[in-house]
Amino acid sequence: MENLWAPWRSVYIGKPQTGCIFCEKLNSTEDKENLVVYRGDKTFVIMNLYPYNNGHLLIAPKRHVGDISELTDDELTELMKVSQEMVRVLRTAFGSPHGFNLGINLGKVAGAGIPGHLHIHVVPRWDGDSNFMAVIGDTRVISEAWHKTYDKIITAMKNVK
């Protein structure tokens, strides 16, 4: 068996989550440490701590709400507008990925890792980004450190409009 050495992930192992991770990070002012890249009126954007690909973002309402049917019209509109803007940002930050996955998982059975706080996944995709590691080894290889990705996204946000 081959080993994939990733010692930086040890800080995430064995720490039980007691509250809503989105609400906790939103209530902090340490945006870079919490991977928060944008704060709007009704929504905010955070990098996924366990990304499928570099640049995997999560867009969530600031209000703790678990179902799309509970969103106000203003929250729903901002959620979609910010999703649209983040696709533009990721195109700038990563040199035009070949595609994107955008998705919402409603409820634990549907795959929601945090079922109590609705969020949209925005995942940049490239030809060939699903290789044998993901398909056979059930392991994703993320080729860039989170702080470098964070800086790319913040820089791109300043250059997109």
LUMPAZA-423585 format. One record per atom (N, C-alpha, C, O): residue in three letters; atom name; x, y, z. Coordinates in nm, 3 decimals, padded with zeros to 5 digits. Example, Ala and Ser with C-alpha at 12.3 -4.5 7.8 and 13.67 -1.06 7.14 Angstrom:
2
r,a,c1,c2,c3
Ala,N,01.319,-00.569,00.780
Ala,CA,01.230,-00.450,00.780
Ala,C,01.320,-00.330,00.780
Ala,O,01.424,-00.332,00.846
Ser,N,01.285,-00.225,00.708
Ser,CA,01.367,-00.106,00.714
Ser,C,01.290,00.003,00.787
Ser,O,01.341,00.114,00.804
***
This chain:
161
r,a,c1,c2,c3
Met,N,00.084,-00.119,00.000
Met,CA,00.000,00.000,00.000
Met,C,00.088,00.124,00.000
Met,O,00.189,00.130,00.070
Glu,N,00.047,00.223,-00.080
Glu,CA,00.119,00.350,-00.087
Glu,C,00.066,00.445,00.020
Glu,O,-00.052,00.438,00.056
Asn,N,00.151,00.532,00.070
Asn,CA,00.111,00.633,00.167
Asn,C,00.105,00.769,00.099
Asn,O,00.191,00.803,00.018
Leu,N,00.005,00.845,00.134
Leu,CA,-00.005,00.983,00.090
Leu,C,00.024,01.068,00.213
Leu,O,-00.058,01.073,00.305
Trp,N,00.137,01.133,00.217
Trp,CA,00.183,01.207,00.333
Trp,C,00.118,01.345,00.333
Trp,O,00.142,01.425,00.242
Ala,N,00.036,01.375,00.435
Ala,CA,-00.032,01.504,00.445
Ala,C,-00.038,01.547,00.592
Ala,O,-00.146,01.552,00.650
Pro,N,00.077,01.578,00.653
Pro,CA,00.078,01.609,00.796
Pro,C,-00.001,01.733,00.835
Pro,O,-00.044,01.744,00.950
Trp,N,-00.020,01.826,00.742
Trp,CA,-00.095,01.948,00.773
Trp,C,-00.242,01.919,00.805
Trp,O,-00.309,02.003,00.865
Arg,N,-00.292,01.803,00.767
Arg,CA,-00.432,01.769,00.793
Arg,C,-00.454,01.722,00.936
Arg,O,-00.568,01.707,00.979
Ser,N,-00.347,01.696,01.011
Ser,CA,-00.361,01.642,01.146
Ser,C,-00.437,01.736,01.239
Ser,O,-00.497,01.691,01.336
Val,N,-00.435,01.867,01.211
Val,CA,-00.506,01.961,01.297
Val,C,-00.657,01.944,01.289
Val,O,-00.729,01.994,01.375
Tyr,N,-00.707,01.874,01.186
Tyr,CA,-00.851,01.855,01.169
Tyr,C,-00.901,01.723,01.224
Tyr,O,-01.022,01.701,01.232
Ile,N,-00.812,01.635,01.263
Ile,CA,-00.850,01.501,01.304
Ile,C,-00.887,01.499,01.451
Ile,O,-00.816,01.554,01.535
Gly,N,-00.998,01.436,01.482
Gly,CA,-01.039,01.415,01.620
Gly,C,-01.099,01.535,01.691
Gly,O,-01.115,01.532,01.813
Lys,N,-01.133,01.640,01.617
Lys,CA,-01.195,01.757,01.678
Lys,C,-01.345,01.753,01.651
Lys,O,-01.388,01.782,01.539
Pro,N,-01.425,01.717,01.752
Pro,CA,-01.570,01.713,01.729
Pro,C,-01.626,01.854,01.708
Pro,O,-01.585,01.949,01.775
Gln,N,-01.719,01.865,01.616
Gln,CA,-01.784,01.992,01.589
Gln,C,-01.902,02.007,01.684
Gln,O,-01.990,01.921,01.689
Thr,N,-01.903,02.116,01.760
Thr,CA,-02.009,02.135,01.859
Thr,C,-02.120,02.228,01.812
Thr,O,-02.234,02.211,01.854
Gly,N,-02.090,02.323,01.726
Gly,CA,-02.192,02.416,01.677
Gly,C,-02.191,02.417,01.525
Gly,O,-02.138,02.327,01.461
Cys,N,-02.250,02.520,01.469
Cys,CA,-02.252,02.535,01.324
Cys,C,-02.121,02.600,01.280
Cys,O,-02.090,02.712,01.321
Ile,N,-02.046,02.529,01.198
Ile,CA,-01.917,02.578,01.152
Ile,C,-01.931,02.709,01.074
Ile,O,-01.845,02.796,01.083
Phe,N,-02.038,02.723,00.997
Phe,CA,-02.060,02.846,00.921
Phe,C,-02.085,02.964,01.015
Phe,O,-02.025,03.070,00.999
Cys,N,-02.172,02.945,01.113
Cys,CA,-02.203,03.053,01.207
Cys,C,-02.080,03.091,01.290
Cys,O,-02.057,03.209,01.316
Glu,N,-02.002,02.992,01.330
Glu,CA,-01.882,03.020,01.409
Glu,C,-01.783,03.104,01.329
Glu,O,-01.729,03.202,01.380
Lys,N,-01.760,03.067,01.205
Lys,CA,-01.664,03.140,01.122
Lys,C,-01.717,03.278,01.084
Lys,O,-01.640,03.374,01.075
Leu,N,-01.846,03.288,01.062
Leu,CA,-01.908,03.416,01.030
Leu,C,-01.897,03.513,01.147
Leu,O,-01.882,03.634,01.126
Asn,N,-01.906,03.462,01.268
Asn,CA,-01.900,03.547,01.388
Asn,C,-01.759,03.583,01.430
Asn,O,-01.742,03.659,01.525
Ser,N,-01.659,03.531,01.363
Ser,CA,-01.520,03.564,01.391
Ser,C,-01.475,03.677,01.298
Ser,O,-01.534,03.699,01.193
Thr,N,-01.371,03.748,01.338
Thr,CA,-01.313,03.851,01.252
Thr,C,-01.185,03.804,01.183
Thr,O,-01.124,03.880,01.108
Glu,N,-01.146,03.681,01.208
Glu,CA,-01.023,03.624,01.151
Glu,C,-01.054,03.559,01.016
Glu,O,-01.053,03.436,01.003
Asp,N,-01.082,03.641,00.916
Asp,CA,-01.129,03.588,00.788
Asp,C,-01.030,03.493,00.721
Asp,O,-01.070,03.386,00.676
Lys,N,-00.903,03.530,00.713
Lys,CA,-00.808,03.442,00.643
Lys,C,-00.795,03.308,00.715
Lys,O,-00.796,03.204,00.650
Glu,N,-00.782,03.310,00.846
Glu,CA,-00.770,03.186,00.922
Glu,C,-00.895,03.099,00.910
Glu,O,-00.887,02.977,00.918
Asn,N,-01.009,03.164,00.892
Asn,CA,-01.137,03.094,00.878
Asn,C,-01.176,03.070,00.733
Asn,O,-01.283,03.016,00.705
Leu,N,-01.090,03.111,00.640
Leu,CA,-01.110,03.090,00.496
Leu,C,-01.228,03.168,00.439
Leu,O,-01.279,03.133,00.333
Val,N,-01.272,03.273,00.507
Val,CA,-01.382,03.357,00.458
Val,C,-01.324,03.453,00.353
Val,O,-01.233,03.530,00.383
Val,N,-01.378,03.447,00.232
Val,CA,-01.326,03.532,00.125
Val,C,-01.418,03.648,00.089
Val,O,-01.376,03.742,00.020
Tyr,N,-01.544,03.643,00.136
Tyr,CA,-01.638,03.750,00.101
Tyr,C,-01.750,03.755,00.204
Tyr,O,-01.798,03.652,00.252
Arg,N,-01.791,03.878,00.236
Arg,CA,-01.907,03.901,00.324
Arg,C,-01.999,03.999,00.253
Arg,O,-01.960,04.113,00.225
Gly,N,-02.120,03.955,00.223
Gly,CA,-02.220,04.041,00.162
Gly,C,-02.322,04.086,00.266
Gly,O,-02.301,04.067,00.386
Asp,N,-02.433,04.144,00.220
Asp,CA,-02.539,04.187,00.311
Asp,C,-02.611,04.066,00.373
Asp,O,-02.637,04.064,00.493
Lys,N,-02.641,03.968,00.290
Lys,CA,-02.721,03.853,00.334
Lys,C,-02.645,03.720,00.326
Lys,O,-02.690,03.620,00.381
Thr,N,-02.531,03.720,00.259
Thr,CA,-02.458,03.595,00.235
Thr,C,-02.309,03.615,00.262
Thr,O,-02.261,03.727,00.279
Phe,N,-02.237,03.504,00.265
Phe,CA,-02.092,03.510,00.273
Phe,C,-02.034,03.390,00.199
Phe,O,-02.104,03.293,00.170
Val,N,-01.903,03.397,00.169
Val,CA,-01.835,03.293,00.093
Val,C,-01.714,03.247,00.172
Val,O,-01.638,03.327,00.226
Ile,N,-01.699,03.116,00.177
Ile,CA,-01.590,03.055,00.251
Ile,C,-01.528,02.945,00.164
Ile,O,-01.599,02.878,00.089
Met,N,-01.398,02.929,00.174
Met,CA,-01.334,02.817,00.104
Met,C,-01.368,02.688,00.178
Met,O,-01.378,02.687,00.300
Asn,N,-01.385,02.581,00.103
Asn,CA,-01.412,02.451,00.163
Asn,C,-01.285,02.399,00.229
Asn,O,-01.179,02.394,00.165
Leu,N,-01.295,02.361,00.355
Leu,CA,-01.181,02.307,00.429
Leu,C,-01.136,02.173,00.373
Leu,O,-01.018,02.138,00.383
Tyr,N,-01.228,02.099,00.313
Tyr,CA,-01.198,01.969,00.251
Tyr,C,-01.241,01.975,00.104
Tyr,O,-01.340,01.914,00.065
Pro,N,-01.165,02.050,00.022
Pro,CA,-01.209,02.076,-00.116
Pro,C,-01.202,01.954,-00.207
Pro,O,-01.118,01.866,-00.189
Tyr,N,-01.292,01.953,-00.305
Tyr,CA,-01.286,01.854,-00.412
Tyr,C,-01.178,01.893,-00.511
Tyr,O,-01.113,01.806,-00.570
Asn,N,-01.157,02.022,-00.530
Asn,CA,-01.054,02.077,-00.618
Asn,C,-01.008,02.210,-00.559
Asn,O,-01.074,02.267,-00.473
Asn,N,-00.893,02.258,-00.606
Asn,CA,-00.847,02.392,-00.566
Asn,C,-00.956,02.493,-00.600
Asn,O,-01.014,02.488,-00.708
Gly,N,-00.982,02.584,-00.509
Gly,CA,-01.080,02.689,-00.534
Gly,C,-01.223,02.652,-00.499
Gly,O,-01.315,02.730,-00.527
His,N,-01.246,02.536,-00.439
His,CA,-01.381,02.492,-00.401
His,C,-01.437,02.589,-00.296
His,O,-01.384,02.600,-00.186
Leu,N,-01.543,02.659,-00.333
Leu,CA,-01.605,02.759,-00.246
Leu,C,-01.742,02.714,-00.197
Leu,O,-01.809,02.633,-00.261
Leu,N,-01.780,02.767,-00.082
Leu,CA,-01.914,02.746,-00.026
Leu,C,-01.977,02.882,-00.006
Leu,O,-01.918,02.971,00.056
Ile,N,-02.097,02.900,-00.059
Ile,CA,-02.170,03.026,-00.048
Ile,C,-02.292,02.999,00.038
Ile,O,-02.373,02.911,00.007
Ala,N,-02.306,03.075,00.146
Ala,CA,-02.412,03.047,00.243
Ala,C,-02.482,03.176,00.285
Ala,O,-02.423,03.283,00.283
Pro,N,-02.609,03.163,00.323
Pro,CA,-02.675,03.279,00.384
Pro,C,-02.614,03.306,00.521
Pro,O,-02.570,03.213,00.588
Lys,N,-02.612,03.429,00.562
Lys,CA,-02.562,03.462,00.696
Lys,C,-02.656,03.406,00.803
Lys,O,-02.612,03.366,00.910
Arg,N,-02.784,03.404,00.772
Arg,CA,-02.882,03.351,00.865
Arg,C,-02.873,03.199,00.868
Arg,O,-02.859,03.135,00.764
His,N,-02.880,03.142,00.986
His,CA,-02.874,02.996,01.002
His,C,-03.007,02.936,00.957
His,O,-03.107,02.939,01.029
Val,N,-03.005,02.882,00.835
Val,CA,-03.125,02.825,00.776
Val,C,-03.083,02.701,00.697
Val,O,-02.981,02.704,00.628
Gly,N,-03.160,02.594,00.707
Gly,CA,-03.118,02.467,00.650
Gly,C,-03.186,02.426,00.521
Gly,O,-03.144,02.328,00.459
Asp,N,-03.288,02.497,00.477
Asp,CA,-03.362,02.455,00.359
Asp,C,-03.386,02.573,00.267
Asp,O,-03.411,02.684,00.313
Ile,N,-03.377,02.549,00.139
Ile,CA,-03.393,02.656,00.040
Ile,C,-03.532,02.720,00.049
Ile,O,-03.548,02.838,00.018
Ser,N,-03.631,02.643,00.092
Ser,CA,-03.767,02.698,00.102
Ser,C,-03.780,02.797,00.217
Ser,O,-03.880,02.869,00.225
Glu,N,-03.683,02.804,00.306
Glu,CA,-03.685,02.896,00.420
Glu,C,-03.617,03.029,00.389
Glu,O,-03.622,03.121,00.471
Leu,N,-03.554,03.041,00.273
Leu,CA,-03.484,03.165,00.238
Leu,C,-03.582,03.275,00.201
Leu,O,-03.688,03.248,00.143
Thr,N,-03.547,03.397,00.235
Thr,CA,-03.625,03.512,00.189
Thr,C,-03.589,03.537,00.043
Thr,O,-03.490,03.485,-00.007
Asp,N,-03.670,03.617,-00.025
Asp,CA,-03.640,03.652,-00.164
Asp,C,-03.505,03.722,-00.174
Asp,O,-03.427,03.696,-00.266
Asp,N,-03.477,03.812,-00.079
Asp,CA,-03.349,03.884,-00.081
Asp,C,-03.231,03.790,-00.061
Asp,O,-03.129,03.805,-00.127
Glu,N,-03.244,03.693,00.030
Glu,CA,-03.137,03.596,00.052
Glu,C,-03.115,03.510,-00.072
Glu,O,-03.001,03.486,-00.113
Leu,N,-03.224,03.464,-00.130
Leu,CA,-03.215,03.380,-00.249
Leu,C,-03.149,03.455,-00.366
Leu,O,-03.064,03.400,-00.436
Thr,N,-03.190,03.580,-00.385
Thr,CA,-03.133,03.661,-00.493
Thr,C,-02.985,03.682,-00.471
Thr,O,-02.905,03.664,-00.564
Glu,N,-02.946,03.720,-00.350
Glu,CA,-02.804,03.745,-00.323
Glu,C,-02.722,03.616,-00.335
Glu,O,-02.609,03.619,-00.383
Leu,N,-02.779,03.506,-00.291
Leu,CA,-02.709,03.377,-00.301
Leu,C,-02.675,03.346,-00.447
Leu,O,-02.564,03.302,-00.477
Met,N,-02.769,03.368,-00.536
Met,CA,-02.746,03.340,-00.678
Met,C,-02.652,03.442,-00.741
Met,O,-02.565,03.405,-00.820
Lys,N,-02.667,03.569,-00.707
Lys,CA,-02.580,03.673,-00.762
Lys,C,-02.435,03.651,-00.717
Lys,O,-02.342,03.667,-00.796
Val,N,-02.417,03.616,-00.591
Val,CA,-02.282,03.591,-00.539
Val,C,-02.225,03.464,-00.603
Val,O,-02.105,03.459,-00.632
Ser,N,-02.306,03.363,-00.626
Ser,CA,-02.260,03.242,-00.695
Ser,C,-02.209,03.278,-00.835
Ser,O,-02.102,03.232,-00.876
Gln,N,-02.284,03.359,-00.905
Gln,CA,-02.245,03.404,-01.038
Gln,C,-02.111,03.479,-01.031
Gln,O,-02.023,03.456,-01.114
Glu,N,-02.098,03.567,-00.934
Glu,CA,-01.975,03.645,-00.919
Glu,C,-01.855,03.556,-00.884
Glu,O,-01.744,03.579,-00.931
Met,N,-01.877,03.455,-00.801
Met,CA,-01.767,03.366,-00.762
Met,C,-01.718,03.282,-00.880
Met,O,-01.600,03.247,-00.886
Val,N,-01.806,03.248,-00.973
Val,CA,-01.761,03.180,-01.095
Val,C,-01.667,03.273,-01.172
Val,O,-01.563,03.229,-01.220
Arg,N,-01.703,03.400,-01.184
Arg,CA,-01.616,03.497,-01.250
Arg,C,-01.481,03.507,-01.178
Arg,O,-01.375,03.508,-01.241
Val,N,-01.487,03.515,-01.046
Val,CA,-01.365,03.526,-00.965
Val,C,-01.276,03.405,-00.985
Val,O,-01.155,03.418,-01.005
Leu,N,-01.334,03.286,-00.980
Leu,CA,-01.255,03.164,-00.997
Leu,C,-01.195,03.154,-01.136
Leu,O,-01.084,03.103,-01.153
Arg,N,-01.268,03.201,-01.236
Arg,CA,-01.212,03.203,-01.372
Arg,C,-01.086,03.290,-01.376
Arg,O,-00.986,03.254,-01.438
Thr,N,-01.093,03.404,-01.311
Thr,CA,-00.978,03.495,-01.307
Thr,C,-00.865,03.436,-01.223
Thr,O,-00.749,03.440,-01.263
Ala,N,-00.898,03.383,-01.107
Ala,CA,-00.796,03.332,-01.015
Ala,C,-00.722,03.211,-01.069
Ala,O,-00.603,03.194,-01.041
Phe,N,-00.790,03.126,-01.146
Phe,CA,-00.730,03.000,-01.188
Phe,C,-00.713,02.987,-01.339
Phe,O,-00.699,02.876,-01.389
Gly,N,-00.715,03.097,-01.411
Gly,CA,-00.688,03.091,-01.554
Gly,C,-00.793,03.015,-01.632
Gly,O,-00.760,02.930,-01.715
Ser,N,-00.917,03.044,-01.606
Ser,CA,-01.030,02.985,-01.679
Ser,C,-01.037,02.833,-01.671
Ser,O,-00.999,02.764,-01.765
Pro,N,-01.084,02.781,-01.558
Pro,CA,-01.108,02.636,-01.550
Pro,C,-01.198,02.592,-01.665
Pro,O,-01.271,02.674,-01.722
His,N,-01.194,02.465,-01.699
His,CA,-01.270,02.413,-01.813
His,C,-01.421,02.403,-01.785
His,O,-01.500,02.394,-01.878
Gly,N,-01.458,02.404,-01.659
Gly,CA,-01.599,02.396,-01.622
Gly,C,-01.616,02.417,-01.472
Gly,O,-01.519,02.439,-01.400
Phe,N,-01.741,02.410,-01.427
Phe,CA,-01.773,02.428,-01.285
Phe,C,-01.886,02.334,-01.246
Phe,O,-01.975,02.305,-01.326
Asn,N,-01.881,02.287,-01.124
Asn,CA,-01.997,02.222,-01.063
Asn,C,-02.052,02.320,-00.961
Asn,O,-01.978,02.372,-00.877
Leu,N,-02.183,02.346,-00.966
Leu,CA,-02.253,02.423,-00.864
Leu,C,-02.362,02.333,-00.811
Leu,O,-02.438,02.273,-00.888
Gly,N,-02.371,02.322,-00.679
Gly,CA,-02.472,02.232,-00.625
Gly,C,-02.509,02.261,-00.481
Gly,O,-02.433,02.321,-00.405
Ile,N,-02.629,02.216,-00.446
Ile,CA,-02.682,02.227,-00.311
Ile,C,-02.727,02.088,-00.268
Ile,O,-02.801,02.021,-00.341
Asn,N,-02.685,02.044,-00.151
Asn,CA,-02.731,01.917,-00.094
Asn,C,-02.825,01.952,00.022
Asn,O,-02.781,02.007,00.122
Leu,N,-02.952,01.919,00.008
Leu,CA,-03.050,01.949,00.112
Leu,C,-03.074,01.825,00.196
Leu,O,-03.131,01.727,00.148
Gly,N,-03.031,01.828,00.320
Gly,CA,-03.050,01.716,00.412
Gly,C,-02.933,01.619,00.412
Gly,O,-02.863,01.605,00.312
Lys,N,-02.914,01.555,00.524
Lys,CA,-02.803,01.462,00.542
Lys,C,-02.808,01.348,00.441
Lys,O,-02.704,01.311,00.385
Val,N,-02.925,01.291,00.416
Val,CA,-02.938,01.180,00.324
Val,C,-02.902,01.221,00.180
Val,O,-02.867,01.136,00.098
Ala,N,-02.910,01.350,00.151
Ala,CA,-02.875,01.401,00.018
Ala,C,-02.726,01.438,00.009
Ala,O,-02.679,01.482,-00.096
Gly,N,-02.654,01.418,00.118
Gly,CA,-02.510,01.444,00.115
Gly,C,-02.466,01.571,00.184
Gly,O,-02.349,01.606,00.177
Ala,N,-02.557,01.641,00.249
Ala,CA,-02.519,01.765,00.319
Ala,C,-02.434,01.732,00.440
Ala,O,-02.480,01.666,00.533
Gly,N,-02.310,01.778,00.439
Gly,CA,-02.221,01.758,00.552
Gly,C,-02.258,01.846,00.670
Gly,O,-02.230,01.812,00.785
Ile,N,-02.321,01.958,00.640
Ile,CA,-02.369,02.051,00.742
Ile,C,-02.516,02.078,00.709
Ile,O,-02.549,02.182,00.652
Pro,N,-02.604,01.984,00.745
Pro,CA,-02.744,01.995,00.700
Pro,C,-02.822,02.112,00.759
Pro,O,-02.925,02.150,00.702
Gly,N,-02.778,02.169,00.869
Gly,CA,-02.854,02.277,00.932
Gly,C,-02.830,02.414,00.873
Gly,O,-02.904,02.507,00.904
His,N,-02.728,02.429,00.788
His,CA,-02.698,02.560,00.729
His,C,-02.677,02.543,00.580
His,O,-02.572,02.496,00.535
Leu,N,-02.777,02.581,00.503
Leu,CA,-02.774,02.568,00.358
Leu,C,-02.650,02.635,00.300
Leu,O,-02.607,02.740,00.348
His,N,-02.593,02.574,00.198
His,CA,-02.480,02.634,00.127
His,C,-02.472,02.578,-00.015
His,O,-02.513,02.465,-00.042
Ile,N,-02.419,02.659,-00.102
Ile,CA,-02.398,02.621,-00.242
Ile,C,-02.249,02.591,-00.261
Ile,O,-02.164,02.670,-00.221
His,N,-02.220,02.477,-00.321
His,CA,-02.083,02.443,-00.358
His,C,-02.054,02.499,-00.496
His,O,-02.135,02.485,-00.588
Val,N,-01.939,02.564,-00.511
Val,CA,-01.890,02.607,-00.641
Val,C,-01.752,02.544,-00.657
Val,O,-01.658,02.581,-00.586
Val,N,-01.742,02.450,-00.750
Val,CA,-01.618,02.373,-00.767
Val,C,-01.565,02.391,-00.909
Val,O,-01.629,02.350,-01.005
Pro,N,-01.446,02.454,-00.923
Pro,CA,-01.386,02.462,-01.055
Pro,C,-01.339,02.324,-01.100
Pro,O,-01.291,02.244,-01.020
Arg,N,-01.353,02.297,-01.230
Arg,CA,-01.315,02.166,-01.285
Arg,C,-01.223,02.185,-01.405
Arg,O,-01.235,02.281,-01.480
Trp,N,-01.132,02.091,-01.421
Trp,CA,-01.039,02.089,-01.533
Trp,C,-01.042,01.952,-01.599
Trp,O,-01.066,01.851,-01.532
Asp,N,-01.019,01.948,-01.729
Asp,CA,-01.006,01.819,-01.797
Asp,C,-00.899,01.738,-01.726
Asp,O,-00.788,01.787,-01.703
Gly,N,-00.931,01.615,-01.691
Gly,CA,-00.834,01.526,-01.628
Gly,C,-00.819,01.543,-01.479
Gly,O,-00.729,01.483,-01.420
Asp,N,-00.905,01.624,-01.413
Asp,CA,-00.887,01.642,-01.269
Asp,C,-00.936,01.522,-01.188
Asp,O,-00.909,01.513,-01.068
Ser,N,-01.006,01.430,-01.251
Ser,CA,-01.043,01.304,-01.185
Ser,C,-00.952,01.196,-01.240
Ser,O,-00.976,01.141,-01.347
Asn,N,-00.847,01.166,-01.164
Asn,CA,-00.753,01.065,-01.209
Asn,C,-00.767,00.939,-01.125
Asn,O,-00.865,00.924,-01.052
Phe,N,-00.673,00.849,-01.134
Phe,CA,-00.682,00.722,-01.063
Phe,C,-00.689,00.739,-00.911
Phe,O,-00.748,00.655,-00.843
Met,N,-00.630,00.846,-00.858
Met,CA,-00.632,00.866,-00.712
Met,C,-00.777,00.877,-00.662
Met,O,-00.813,00.816,-00.562
Ala,N,-00.857,00.955,-00.733
Ala,CA,-00.996,00.974,-00.691
Ala,C,-01.082,00.854,-00.728
Ala,O,-01.168,00.812,-00.650
Val,N,-01.058,00.799,-00.846
Val,CA,-01.144,00.691,-00.896
Val,C,-01.115,00.558,-00.828
Val,O,-01.208,00.489,-00.785
Ile,N,-00.989,00.521,-00.819
Ile,CA,-00.952,00.391,-00.762
Ile,C,-00.911,00.402,-00.615
Ile,O,-00.949,00.320,-00.532
Gly,N,-00.832,00.504,-00.585
Gly,CA,-00.777,00.518,-00.450
Gly,C,-00.867,00.589,-00.352
Gly,O,-00.834,00.600,-00.234
Asp,N,-00.983,00.641,-00.399
Asp,CA,-01.076,00.714,-00.314
Asp,C,-01.005,00.826,-00.238
Asp,O,-01.034,00.851,-00.122
Thr,N,-00.911,00.892,-00.306
Thr,CA,-00.831,00.999,-00.247
Thr,C,-00.820,01.114,-00.346
Thr,O,-00.792,01.092,-00.463
Arg,N,-00.843,01.233,-00.300
Arg,CA,-00.826,01.350,-00.385
Arg,C,-00.690,01.412,-00.355
Arg,O,-00.646,01.413,-00.240
Val,N,-00.624,01.461,-00.456
Val,CA,-00.498,01.529,-00.441
Val,C,-00.522,01.677,-00.469
Val,O,-00.559,01.715,-00.580
Ile,N,-00.501,01.759,-00.368
Ile,CA,-00.516,01.903,-00.383
Ile,C,-00.374,01.959,-00.398
Ile,O,-00.291,01.943,-00.308
Ser,N,-00.348,02.023,-00.509
Ser,CA,-00.211,02.056,-00.546
Ser,C,-00.162,02.192,-00.495
Ser,O,-00.051,02.233,-00.527
Glu,N,-00.243,02.261,-00.418
Glu,CA,-00.203,02.394,-00.373
Glu,C,-00.244,02.414,-00.228
Glu,O,-00.353,02.373,-00.188
Ala,N,-00.158,02.475,-00.149
Ala,CA,-00.187,02.503,-00.009
Ala,C,-00.301,02.603,00.002
Ala,O,-00.316,02.691,-00.082
Trp,N,-00.382,02.589,00.109
Trp,CA,-00.502,02.672,00.123
Trp,C,-00.469,02.821,00.124
Trp,O,-00.544,02.900,00.066
His,N,-00.359,02.861,00.188
His,CA,-00.328,03.004,00.198
His,C,-00.292,03.064,00.063
His,O,-00.319,03.182,00.038
Lys,N,-00.232,02.986,-00.026
Lys,CA,-00.200,03.033,-00.160
Lys,C,-00.330,03.048,-00.242
Lys,O,-00.347,03.146,-00.314
Thr,N,-00.419,02.950,-00.229
Thr,CA,-00.548,02.958,-00.297
Thr,C,-00.627,03.078,-00.246
Thr,O,-00.686,03.152,-00.325
Tyr,N,-00.628,03.098,-00.115
Tyr,CA,-00.698,03.212,-00.054
Tyr,C,-00.647,03.343,-00.116
Tyr,O,-00.727,03.427,-00.158
Asp,N,-00.516,03.359,-00.121
Asp,CA,-00.458,03.482,-00.175
Asp,C,-00.495,03.501,-00.322
Asp,O,-00.523,03.614,-00.364
Lys,N,-00.497,03.395,-00.400
Lys,CA,-00.537,03.404,-00.541
Lys,C,-00.681,03.453,-00.554
Lys,O,-00.712,03.537,-00.638
Ile,N,-00.769,03.399,-00.470
Ile,CA,-00.910,03.436,-00.477
Ile,C,-00.929,03.582,-00.435
Ile,O,-01.003,03.655,-00.501
Ile,N,-00.864,03.624,-00.329
Ile,CA,-00.876,03.763,-00.282
Ile,C,-00.824,03.859,-00.390
Ile,O,-00.885,03.962,-00.416
Thr,N,-00.711,03.826,-00.452
Thr,CA,-00.656,03.910,-00.558
Thr,C,-00.752,03.916,-00.677
Thr,O,-00.775,04.023,-00.733
Ala,N,-00.807,03.801,-00.715
Ala,CA,-00.901,03.797,-00.827
Ala,C,-01.026,03.880,-00.799
Ala,O,-01.079,03.945,-00.888
Met,N,-01.072,03.877,-00.675
Met,CA,-01.191,03.955,-00.638
Met,C,-01.169,04.104,-00.661
Met,O,-01.262,04.176,-00.697
Lys,N,-01.048,04.149,-00.639
Lys,CA,-01.016,04.292,-00.659
Lys,C,-01.011,04.327,-00.808
Lys,O,-01.030,04.443,-00.846
Asn,N,-00.986,04.227,-00.893
Asn,CA,-00.969,04.252,-01.036
Asn,C,-01.092,04.220,-01.120
Asn,O,-01.092,04.245,-01.241
Val,N,-01.196,04.166,-01.058
Val,CA,-01.318,04.126,-01.132
Val,C,-01.428,04.226,-01.103
Val,O,-01.449,04.264,-00.988
Lys,N,-01.495,04.268,-01.203
Lys,CA,-01.617,04.352,-01.192
Lys,C,-01.664,04.392,-01.325
Lys,O,-01.765,04.462,-01.336
***
